[in-house]
Amino acid sequence: MEADQRYSTRYLWNSATTCSGARFDLRAVATHEWGHSYGLGHTADDTGLVMAPSGGYCDTASRTLGLGDVLGIGALY
């Protein structure tokens, strides 16, 4: 597998341990996009899952895979 990711400079990004303000969490977005690279799509159940269709500002909870994300990867590999 090979994948490249680029992040727009039109958005404000957070890369610190904590987040505040109107910034997207870089680690959470990267985790989500890597999920696509591994073959995962968006999930209809967005409660606590990285592969939810959208995320909000400072969504640091999505830095870590939820059970549904782990099961999805397990089903593919």
N, CA, C and O atoms as a GROMACS GRO file, in nm:
protein
  308
    1MET      N    1   0.083  -0.116   0.000
    1MET     CA    2   0.000   0.000   0.000
    1MET      C    3   0.088   0.124   0.000
    1MET      O    4   0.193   0.127   0.065
    2GLU      N    5   0.045   0.224  -0.073
    2GLU     CA    6   0.112   0.353  -0.073
    2GLU      C    7   0.007   0.461  -0.071
    2GLU      O    8  -0.094   0.450  -0.141
    3ALA      N    9   0.028   0.564   0.007
    3ALA     CA   10  -0.070   0.672   0.016
    3ALA      C   11   0.002   0.802   0.051
    3ALA      O   12   0.103   0.802   0.122
    4ASP      N   13  -0.051   0.910   0.001
    4ASP     CA   14  -0.003   1.043   0.033
    4ASP      C   15  -0.119   1.122   0.092
    4ASP      O   16  -0.234   1.104   0.053
    5GLN      N   17  -0.088   1.210   0.184
    5GLN     CA   18  -0.189   1.297   0.242
    5GLN      C   19  -0.138   1.440   0.237
    5GLN      O   20  -0.022   1.468   0.264
    6ARG      N   21  -0.229   1.530   0.200
    6ARG     CA   22  -0.198   1.673   0.200
    6ARG      C   23  -0.306   1.743   0.279
    6ARG      O   24  -0.424   1.707   0.270
    7TYR      N   25  -0.268   1.843   0.355
    7TYR     CA   26  -0.362   1.915   0.438
    7TYR      C   27  -0.365   2.061   0.396
    7TYR      O   28  -0.261   2.125   0.380
    8SER      N   29  -0.484   2.114   0.378
    8SER     CA   30  -0.503   2.249   0.329
    8SER      C   31  -0.459   2.353   0.432
    8SER      O   32  -0.483   2.339   0.552
    9THR      N   33  -0.395   2.456   0.382
    9THR     CA   34  -0.357   2.568   0.468
    9THR      C   35  -0.473   2.667   0.485
    9THR      O   36  -0.459   2.767   0.555
   10ARG      N   37  -0.587   2.638   0.422
   10ARG     CA   38  -0.705   2.724   0.439
   10ARG      C   39  -0.771   2.701   0.575
   10ARG      O   40  -0.856   2.780   0.616
   11TYR      N   41  -0.734   2.595   0.644
   11TYR     CA   42  -0.792   2.562   0.774
   11TYR      C   43  -0.689   2.584   0.884
   11TYR      O   44  -0.568   2.579   0.859
   12LEU      N   45  -0.738   2.608   1.004
   12LEU     CA   46  -0.650   2.616   1.119
   12LEU      C   47  -0.638   2.476   1.178
   12LEU      O   48  -0.738   2.406   1.195
   13TRP      N   49  -0.516   2.435   1.209
   13TRP     CA   50  -0.490   2.300   1.256
   13TRP      C   51  -0.432   2.302   1.397
   13TRP      O   52  -0.360   2.395   1.434
   14ASN      N   53  -0.465   2.202   1.474
   14ASN     CA   54  -0.410   2.183   1.607
   14ASN      C   55  -0.323   2.058   1.605
   14ASN      O   56  -0.363   1.955   1.550
   15SER      N   57  -0.205   2.066   1.664
   15SER     CA   58  -0.121   1.947   1.676
   15SER      C   59  -0.073   1.928   1.820
   15SER      O   60   0.012   1.843   1.848
   16ALA      N   61  -0.126   2.008   1.911
   16ALA     CA   62  -0.088   1.998   2.052
   16ALA      C   63  -0.169   1.888   2.122
   16ALA      O   64  -0.261   1.831   2.064
   17THR      N   65  -0.132   1.859   2.244
   17THR     CA   66  -0.202   1.757   2.322
   17THR      C   67  -0.346   1.796   2.348
   17THR      O   68  -0.436   1.711   2.340
   18THR      N   69  -0.370   1.923   2.378
   18THR     CA   70  -0.506   1.973   2.398
   18THR      C   71  -0.539   2.071   2.287
   18THR      O   72  -0.450   2.117   2.216
   19CYS      N   73  -0.666   2.102   2.272
   19CYS     CA   74  -0.709   2.187   2.162
   19CYS      C   75  -0.814   2.286   2.212
   19CYS      O   76  -0.894   2.253   2.299
   20SER      N   77  -0.812   2.406   2.156
   20SER     CA   78  -0.916   2.503   2.185
   20SER      C   79  -0.936   2.591   2.063
   20SER      O   80  -0.846   2.609   1.982
   21GLY      N   81  -1.056   2.644   2.051
   21GLY     CA   82  -1.086   2.732   1.941
   21GLY      C   83  -1.130   2.659   1.816
   21GLY      O   84  -1.155   2.539   1.818
   22ALA      N   85  -1.140   2.734   1.709
   22ALA     CA   86  -1.189   2.681   1.582
   22ALA      C   87  -1.074   2.620   1.501
   22ALA      O   88  -1.036   2.672   1.396
   23ARG      N   89  -1.021   2.511   1.552
   23ARG     CA   90  -0.913   2.440   1.485
   23ARG      C   91  -0.951   2.294   1.469
   23ARG      O   92  -1.016   2.235   1.555
   24PHE      N   93  -0.909   2.237   1.358
   24PHE     CA   94  -0.928   2.093   1.338
   24PHE      C   95  -0.807   2.021   1.395
   24PHE      O   96  -0.694   2.066   1.381
   25ASP      N   97  -0.832   1.909   1.460
   25ASP     CA   98  -0.724   1.833   1.521
   25ASP      C   99  -0.651   1.752   1.414
   25ASP      O  100  -0.710   1.662   1.354
   26LEU      N  101  -0.526   1.783   1.391
   26LEU     CA  102  -0.448   1.718   1.285
   26LEU      C  103  -0.436   1.568   1.306
   26LEU      O  104  -0.448   1.491   1.211
   27ARG      N  105  -0.414   1.526   1.428
   27ARG     CA  106  -0.401   1.382   1.456
   27ARG      C  107  -0.531   1.307   1.427
   27ARG      O  108  -0.529   1.197   1.372
   28ALA      N  109  -0.643   1.367   1.465
   28ALA     CA  110  -0.773   1.302   1.441
   28ALA      C  111  -0.802   1.293   1.291
   28ALA      O  112  -0.848   1.189   1.243
   29VAL      N  113  -0.777   1.400   1.219
   29VAL     CA  114  -0.802   1.399   1.074
   29VAL      C  115  -0.708   1.300   1.005
   29VAL      O  116  -0.751   1.228   0.915
   30ALA      N  117  -0.583   1.297   1.046
   30ALA     CA  118  -0.488   1.203   0.987
   30ALA      C  119  -0.529   1.058   1.014
   30ALA      O  120  -0.520   0.974   0.924
   31THR      N  121  -0.575   1.030   1.134
   31THR     CA  122  -0.620   0.894   1.167
   31THR      C  123  -0.738   0.855   1.079
   31THR      O  124  -0.744   0.743   1.029
   32HIS      N  125  -0.832   0.948   1.059
   32HIS     CA  126  -0.948   0.923   0.972
   32HIS      C  127  -0.903   0.896   0.828
   32HIS      O  128  -0.947   0.799   0.766
   33GLU      N  129  -0.817   0.981   0.776
   33GLU     CA  130  -0.774   0.965   0.637
   33GLU      C  131  -0.692   0.838   0.618
   33GLU      O  132  -0.703   0.774   0.513
   34TRP      N  133  -0.612   0.798   0.717
   34TRP     CA  134  -0.540   0.672   0.706
   34TRP      C  135  -0.637   0.555   0.705
   34TRP      O  136  -0.612   0.453   0.642
   35GLY      N  137  -0.749   0.570   0.775
   35GLY     CA  138  -0.854   0.466   0.770
   35GLY      C  139  -0.900   0.443   0.627
   35GLY      O  140  -0.919   0.329   0.586
   36HIS      N  141  -0.919   0.552   0.551
   36HIS     CA  142  -0.955   0.538   0.409
   36HIS      C  143  -0.844   0.468   0.332
   36HIS      O  144  -0.871   0.385   0.246
   37SER      N  145  -0.719   0.502   0.363
   37SER     CA  146  -0.606   0.439   0.295
   37SER      C  147  -0.604   0.289   0.316
   37SER      O  148  -0.561   0.213   0.228
   38TYR      N  149  -0.650   0.245   0.432
   38TYR     CA  150  -0.655   0.102   0.462
   38TYR      C  151  -0.782   0.035   0.413
   38TYR      O  152  -0.802  -0.084   0.433
   39GLY      N  153  -0.870   0.112   0.348
   39GLY     CA  154  -0.989   0.053   0.287
   39GLY      C  155  -1.118   0.075   0.362
   39GLY      O  156  -1.222   0.023   0.320
   40LEU      N  157  -1.117   0.150   0.470
   40LEU     CA  158  -1.240   0.175   0.544
   40LEU      C  159  -1.318   0.289   0.482
   40LEU      O  160  -1.260   0.387   0.435
   41GLY      N  161  -1.448   0.277   0.483
   41GLY     CA  162  -1.537   0.385   0.440
   41GLY      C  163  -1.595   0.454   0.562
   41GLY      O  164  -1.559   0.422   0.675
   42HIS      N  165  -1.684   0.549   0.537
   42HIS     CA  166  -1.752   0.615   0.647
   42HIS      C  167  -1.853   0.520   0.710
   42HIS      O  168  -1.910   0.434   0.643
   43THR      N  169  -1.874   0.536   0.838
   43THR     CA  170  -1.970   0.454   0.910
   43THR      C  171  -2.099   0.533   0.933
   43THR      O  172  -2.096   0.655   0.949
   44ALA      N  173  -2.211   0.463   0.934
   44ALA     CA  174  -2.339   0.528   0.962
   44ALA      C  175  -2.351   0.560   1.110
   44ALA      O  176  -2.417   0.657   1.148
   45ASP      N  177  -2.287   0.480   1.194
   45ASP     CA  178  -2.288   0.501   1.338
   45ASP      C  179  -2.165   0.583   1.374
   45ASP      O  180  -2.054   0.530   1.380
   46ASP      N  181  -2.185   0.711   1.399
   46ASP     CA  182  -2.069   0.799   1.421
   46ASP      C  183  -2.034   0.818   1.568
   46ASP      O  184  -1.951   0.904   1.599
   47THR      N  185  -2.093   0.742   1.656
   47THR     CA  186  -2.067   0.759   1.798
   47THR      C  187  -1.930   0.703   1.836
   47THR      O  188  -1.913   0.581   1.846
   48GLY      N  189  -1.834   0.790   1.857
   48GLY     CA  190  -1.703   0.748   1.904
   48GLY      C  191  -1.618   0.674   1.803
   48GLY      O  192  -1.523   0.605   1.841
   49LEU      N  193  -1.650   0.687   1.676
   49LEU     CA  194  -1.572   0.616   1.574
   49LEU      C  195  -1.491   0.714   1.490
   49LEU      O  196  -1.540   0.821   1.454
   50VAL      N  197  -1.369   0.676   1.459
   50VAL     CA  198  -1.282   0.758   1.375
   50VAL      C  199  -1.341   0.775   1.235
   50VAL      O  200  -1.326   0.881   1.174
   51MET      N  201  -1.408   0.672   1.185
   51MET     CA  202  -1.456   0.676   1.047
   51MET      C  203  -1.596   0.738   1.033
   51MET      O  204  -1.667   0.710   0.937
   52ALA      N  205  -1.634   0.821   1.129
   52ALA     CA  206  -1.758   0.898   1.117
   52ALA      C  207  -1.746   0.988   0.994
   52ALA      O  208  -1.636   1.029   0.957
   53PRO      N  209  -1.859   1.020   0.930
   53PRO     CA  210  -1.854   1.100   0.807
   53PRO      C  211  -1.800   1.242   0.826
   53PRO      O  212  -1.750   1.301   0.730
   54SER      N  213  -1.810   1.296   0.945
   54SER     CA  214  -1.759   1.432   0.967
   54SER      C  215  -1.715   1.448   1.112
   54SER      O  216  -1.758   1.373   1.201
   55GLY      N  217  -1.630   1.544   1.133
   55GLY     CA  218  -1.582   1.574   1.268
   55GLY      C  219  -1.588   1.723   1.291
   55GLY      O  220  -1.596   1.801   1.196
   56GLY      N  221  -1.584   1.762   1.414
   56GLY     CA  222  -1.591   1.904   1.446
   56GLY      C  223  -1.457   1.958   1.490
   56GLY      O  224  -1.355   1.889   1.489
   57TYR      N  225  -1.460   2.083   1.529
   57TYR     CA  226  -1.339   2.147   1.580
   57TYR      C  227  -1.291   2.075   1.706
   57TYR      O  228  -1.371   2.031   1.788
   58CYS      N  229  -1.162   2.065   1.719
   58CYS     CA  230  -1.098   2.010   1.839
   58CYS      C  231  -1.151   1.871   1.876
   58CYS      O  232  -1.167   1.841   1.994
   59ASP      N  233  -1.177   1.788   1.778
   59ASP     CA  234  -1.228   1.653   1.803
   59ASP      C  235  -1.111   1.560   1.835
   59ASP      O  236  -1.076   1.474   1.755
   60THR      N  237  -1.052   1.579   1.952
   60THR     CA  238  -0.935   1.499   1.989
   60THR      C  239  -0.970   1.354   2.021
   60THR      O  240  -0.882   1.268   2.021
   61ALA      N  241  -1.097   1.324   2.048
   61ALA     CA  242  -1.138   1.186   2.077
   61ALA      C  243  -1.115   1.095   1.957
   61ALA      O  244  -1.094   0.975   1.973
   62SER      N  245  -1.119   1.152   1.836
   62SER     CA  246  -1.103   1.071   1.715
   62SER      C  247  -0.957   1.040   1.682
   62SER      O  248  -0.927   0.990   1.574
   63ARG      N  249  -0.869   1.070   1.773
   63ARG     CA  250  -0.729   1.030   1.754
   63ARG      C  251  -0.712   0.880   1.775
   63ARG      O  252  -0.615   0.821   1.727
   64THR      N  253  -0.805   0.819   1.845
   64THR     CA  254  -0.796   0.679   1.884
   64THR      C  255  -0.909   0.599   1.820
   64THR      O  256  -1.023   0.643   1.819
   65LEU      N  257  -0.876   0.483   1.766
   65LEU     CA  258  -0.977   0.399   1.701
   65LEU      C  259  -1.081   0.352   1.801
   65LEU      O  260  -1.049   0.316   1.915
   66GLY      N  261  -1.207   0.352   1.757
   66GLY     CA  262  -1.314   0.295   1.836
   66GLY      C  263  -1.329   0.148   1.803
   66GLY      O  264  -1.264   0.098   1.711
   67LEU      N  265  -1.414   0.077   1.876
   67LEU     CA  266  -1.432  -0.066   1.854
   67LEU      C  267  -1.477  -0.095   1.712
   67LEU      O  268  -1.429  -0.190   1.650
   68GLY      N  269  -1.569  -0.015   1.658
   68GLY     CA  270  -1.616  -0.037   1.520
   68GLY      C  271  -1.505  -0.019   1.418
   68GLY      O  272  -1.502  -0.089   1.317
   69ASP      N  273  -1.414   0.075   1.443
   69ASP     CA  274  -1.299   0.095   1.354
   69ASP      C  275  -1.209  -0.027   1.355
   69ASP      O  276  -1.165  -0.074   1.251
   70VAL      N  277  -1.182  -0.078   1.475
   70VAL     CA  278  -1.096  -0.196   1.490
   70VAL      C  279  -1.160  -0.318   1.424
   70VAL      O  280  -1.092  -0.394   1.355
   71LEU      N  281  -1.290  -0.336   1.444
   71LEU     CA  282  -1.359  -0.449   1.381
   71LEU      C  283  -1.358  -0.437   1.229
   71LEU      O  284  -1.346  -0.537   1.159
   72GLY      N  285  -1.371  -0.315   1.178
   72GLY     CA  286  -1.366  -0.293   1.033
   72GLY      C  287  -1.232  -0.330   0.974
   72GLY      O  288  -1.225  -0.396   0.870
   73ILE      N  289  -1.125  -0.288   1.039
   73ILE     CA  290  -0.990  -0.325   0.994
   73ILE      C  291  -0.972  -0.476   1.001
   73ILE      O  292  -0.916  -0.537   0.909
   74GLY      N  293  -1.020  -0.536   1.109
   74GLY     CA  294  -1.009  -0.682   1.125
   74GLY      C  295  -1.084  -0.757   1.017
   74GLY      O  296  -1.038  -0.862   0.972
   75ALA      N  297  -1.198  -0.705   0.974
   75ALA     CA  298  -1.275  -0.771   0.869
   75ALA      C  299  -1.205  -0.763   0.734
   75ALA      O  300  -1.219  -0.853   0.651
   76LEU      N  301  -1.129  -0.656   0.712
   76LEU     CA  302  -1.058  -0.640   0.585
   76LEU      C  303  -0.928  -0.720   0.581
   76LEU      O  304  -0.888  -0.767   0.475
   77TYR      N  305  -0.864  -0.735   0.694
   77TYR     CA  306  -0.734  -0.800   0.697
   77TYR      C  307  -0.734  -0.920   0.786
   77TYR      O  308  -0.631  -0.986   0.801
   0.00000   0.00000   0.00000
